[in-house]
Amino acid sequence: MIIYRNAGSSGAQTIYSGVGQKMLSFIGGRRLSRLTRSLSNPTMTVANARIIRLPMRQDAGAEAIPTVKCGDSVAVGQVIGRCPKGEIGCDIHSSVSGTVTHVGTLRLNGADVEAITIENDMEYRAAPFHPFTGTLHDASPEELIDYIRMSGLTGLGGAGYPVWAKLAAATGRVTKFLVNCCGSEPACTSDALLLKESSHDIISGIKVMMKILRVKHADIYISEHMYREACELINHIRNRTLIDVRLTKDKYPQGDERQLLAAAFRIELPYNRLPIDSEAVVFSAATCCAVYRTLLNGVPMVSKLVTVDGDRLRTPRNLQVPLGISFRDALAACDGDDNITQVIENGLMSGTMNPPDDSVVTKRTFCITAQNEFHMHSGNLRDCIRCGQCENVCPMRLPVTHIRARWIAGDIKGCADLGIALCVGCGLCSTECCADIPLAELMRSIKAEISANEGRCYGE
């Protein structure tokens, strides 16, 4: 449902619900209650973290190779990890100035990773930044993509794919440009905040990416719960005919790009196909905003806007934090309980539980939630009563009960044949299961085993 389209040269705006029309949506999914307390407190910039730990792999690409050693002095924006030549990945830049105290393996965010530890000197000395010097109008897509590659920018929607690689693959091959601002994770409010405070930068970033992609039109998809923010965005596209805003139903997981394609164009992708195979590309509004700011200021990706919420925080809020800051420091900025031992990274539904002292904000982190109680699904796999609720809510319409049965029977190939690779890991199957079976964890385990057996990652 289009809620805005320019009306002639006068720039008159029309906001309408469309008689007889329904908001865009997909089959399956579920409307969830939201945690919105973080919007009631102003955004804070956190700059007092003494120790920064930066993993050498923070995206869906190759692991970066450290370019510094213990004792080296580093500045904000300095390259400390270089993506191997010829590989798809992103460079890692220091998010603070200070001294390197460790280069090697650390246990972070639930995994053993190569990382660099920096002791922050609190001076925030910056390496020389070089904003894009050419004019955007005259620059070629290749020039812009190469500049974005040097910035280390990854997609900010959660998947963490290198922006430069996605743009390079899509340039000249797509006709549909979808800007995702659905914000379907119930605890994340950074999308709403971005629409409210950075509409101009979002629109400017969309225009830059339209030039790179060589497309003539872009659609911004915004969840109905951000209707006010959508109206604010409209004010920044006055007298523009290239961009439309469309509302989607407030339903989880509408933010997944496959569900967005299904809602917008009724396109259903096989597990081994990407949106580009349907002449479409999806970028988050946050990514578009970051592209514009990178070109404008020349600052590489060294910080992140993260929603920190939960009932164990006195002042939940959105934080602008340096990459590599510990979750404990982020919780402290929100007056968190000192006794918090577990938090959920990246959403109540699809996130992972980690200890805050051994977890850091990476390029993929967008939400940290600290609750008094975390429900752990503990039902036995054989307790299924075949009610079908898991299949009713599955956005990919997978035969979850049959996949479970094949797994119990030891038939891994049968699981693959039933389409397990299409699972997007939204977690709704576990939430809806009346037998409390940890179905989401089961699906992830099956996909991991199939991936290991066949040497490739299904559905990613």
C-alpha positions, -999 to 999 in steps of 0.1 A, spaced: 0 0 0 16 33 -11 11 59 15 29 86 -4 35 97 -39 45 131 -51 15 150 -66 28 171 -94 53 200 -93 36 216 -64 49 189 -41 15 183 -26 16 152 -4 -11 126 0 -13 102 29 -40 77 25 -50 42 36 -62 31 2 -99 22 1 -102 -16 -1 -65 -21 1 -45 -39 27 -11 -32 41 16 -54 27 23 -87 44 33 -123 40 18 -156 49 26 -169 84 44 -149 111 29 -134 142 22 -100 157 43 -95 188 42 -71 217 71 -46 217 96 -33 242 96 5 236 110 19 268 143 27 250 125 54 230 115 73 262 152 82 270 175 102 248 203 86 228 236 85 246 271 83 231 294 60 252 331 69 251 344 58 285 351 21 279 387 14 290 391 -19 271 381 -25 235 382 -60 220 378 -62 182 372 -96 165 389 -100 132 357 -114 116 327 -91 121 308 -98 89 297 -127 67 329 -126 47 365 -137 52 385 -131 85 407 -101 85 445 -104 91 459 -83 119 482 -55 108 493 -44 143 512 -60 171 513 -57 209 526 -24 220 516 -5 188 498 28 192 466 31 172 442 60 163 405 60 156 398 48 121 432 32 116 432 -2 98 442 -29 123 429 -59 103 431 -62 66 408 -85 45 428 -109 25 433 -98 -11 408 -113 -35 384 -124 -7 350 -110 1 351 -93 35 358 -60 53 388 -43 69 387 -38 106 394 -3 119 403 8 155 373 24 172 394 42 198 429 56 202 453 38 225 477 9 228 474 -27 215 477 -50 245 468 -84 229 467 -100 195 454 -136 194 425 -159 203 398 -147 227 365 -162 238 339 -136 226 302 -138 220 301 -175 225 330 -185 202 368 -186 201 378 -159 176 410 -140 166 408 -106 181 428 -75 190 426 -58 224 432 -21 227 436 -1 259 417 31 254 437 63 262 404 83 262 420 109 238 402 96 206 430 108 184 418 102 148 437 88 119 435 111 88 400 108 72 395 114 35 359 122 25 350 113 -10 366 141 -31 348 138 -64 312 149 -71 286 121 -66 270 131 -99 301 125 -119 315 95 -99 312 61 -115 296 32 -96 330 15 -94 346 45 -77 319 47 -51 319 10 -44 357 10 -40 354 39 -15 327 20 4 350 -11 5 378 9 21 354 21 49 348 -15 61 310 -9 60 288 -40 65 250 -42 61 233 -30 93 203 -52 90 218 -80 111 232 -103 84 264 -84 82 272 -89 45 299 -65 32 280 -36 15 306 -31 -12 303 -68 -23 265 -67 -23 265 -35 -44 291 -48 -68 270 -80 -74 238 -61 -79 250 -31 -100 233 -33 -134 215 -65 -126 185 -53 -106 154 -33 -114 138 -33 -79 155 -15 -50 138 -22 -16 148 -2 15 140 -22 45 128 -3 76 103 -29 90 121 -33 124 103 -65 132 124 -76 163 102 -66 193 131 -52 214 148 -31 187 139 6 183 169 19 164 150 20 131 123 42 146 150 65 161 168 67 128 137 76 109 129 103 134 164 119 136 181 111 103 155 112 76 176 135 54 207 112 55 185 81 48 170 97 16 205 110 5 220 75 10 191 60 -10 199 84 -39 236 75 -38 228 38 -39 203 43 -67 231 58 -87 254 29 -79 228 3 -87 216 21 -119 180 19 -109 154 46 -115 131 39 -85 133 29 -49 106 18 -24 110 23 14 91 -3 34 81 8 69 62 -11 95 28 3 105 40 7 141 63 35 128 36 54 110 45 87 126 81 82 116 70 74 81 52 107 79 84 125 91 103 107 63 78 119 38 87 155 45 122 148 33 112 135 -1 91 165 -12 93 172 -49 110 139 -55 93 114 -78 119 86 -75 110 73 -41 79 58 -26 70 49 10 50 18 17 35 4 49 38 -32 60 19 -49 87 36 -50 121 43 -87 120 74 -107 128 96 -116 109 86 -89 82 122 -75 84 136 -107 68 144 -98 32 127 -130 19 95 -120 37 98 -85 24 100 -97 -12 71 -120 -6 50 -91 8 60 -66 -19 61 -87 -50 48 -122 -40 83 -135 -49 93 -167 -32 129 -176 -34 144 -211 -33 170 -216 -6 199 -215 -32 186 -182 -48 191 -146 -36 169 -115 -43 193 -106 -71 181 -136 -90 147 -119 -91 163 -86 -102 158 -72 -67 181 -60 -40 173 -52 -3 193 -28 19 183 -15 53 175 21 59 204 22 84 228 9 57 217 36 33 222 63 60 257 49 68 267 49 31 259 86 28 277 96 60 307 76 50 310 94 17 303 127 33 327 125 63 352 98 53 349 81 87 351 43 84 328 20 103 340 24 139 308 28 159 273 14 160 238 24 171 225 -3 195 192 -7 213 197 -17 249 165 -27 267 150 -50 293 134 -50 327 168 -52 345 177 -17 332 166 15 349 171 37 318 170 16 286 180 36 256 197 36 222 234 39 225 260 51 200 290 29 210 325 22 197 329 -13 181 345 -37 205 329 -23 237 318 -50 261 281 -56 267 288 -49 304 299 -13 296 268 -9 274 245 -21 303 262 2 327 254 32 305 217 22 309 220 18 347 219 -19 345 220 -43 374 256 -53 383 244 -89 388 233 -95 352 249 -127 341 232 -134 307 218 -111 280 204 -118 246 222 -103 216 202 -93 185 166 -98 194 144 -118 218 132 -140 190 163 -149 169 191 -137 192 217 -157 211 223 -157 249 258 -147 261 275 -135 292 279 -97 291 315 -97 303 327 -119 275 306 -104 247 314 -72 226 295 -51 202 304 -60 166 293 -48 132 264 -73 134 251 -62 169 220 -41 168 202 -50 201 211 -61 236 183 -73 260 186 -79 297 155 -95 312 147 -109 347 136 -142 332 146 -159 299 123 -188 290 144 -218 280 124 -242 258 130 -276 274 104 -299 260 114 -334 247 116 -338 209 92 -368 213 65 -347 231 51 -333 199 13 -336 197 12 -326 160 -11 -296 167 5 -278 136 9 -244 153 46 -243 144 37 -248 107 9 -222 108 33 -194 119 64 -205 99 70 -177 73 86 -202 50 57 -227 54 80 -255 63 66 -289 74 83 -285 109 67 -316 125 78 -338 96 113 -324 98 114 -331 135 103 -367 128 129 -372 101 156 -359 125 145 -384 153 147 -412 127 182 -402 118 172 -392 82 193 -361 76 187 -363 38 150 -364 45 153 -332 64 171 -316 35 145 -329 10 117 -313 31 133 -278 27 151 -273 60 175 -249 41 147 -224 38 145 -218 75 153 -182 84 159 -188 121 131 -165 133 123 -187 163 85 -186 160 82 -223 159 96 -226 195 75 -197 207 42 -213 194 50 -249 205 25 -260 232 49 -288 241 77 -263 247 100 -281 223 131 -261 213 123 -264 176 143 -233 166 175 -247 181 167 -281 165 164 -264 130 197 -246 135 214 -278 145 200 -297 115 211 -269 91 246 -268 107 250 -306 103 238 -305 66 262 -276 60 291 -295 76 283 -327 56 280 -309 22 306 -282 27 283 -252 22 259 -231 43 223 -236 35 199 -207 34 225 -180 41 
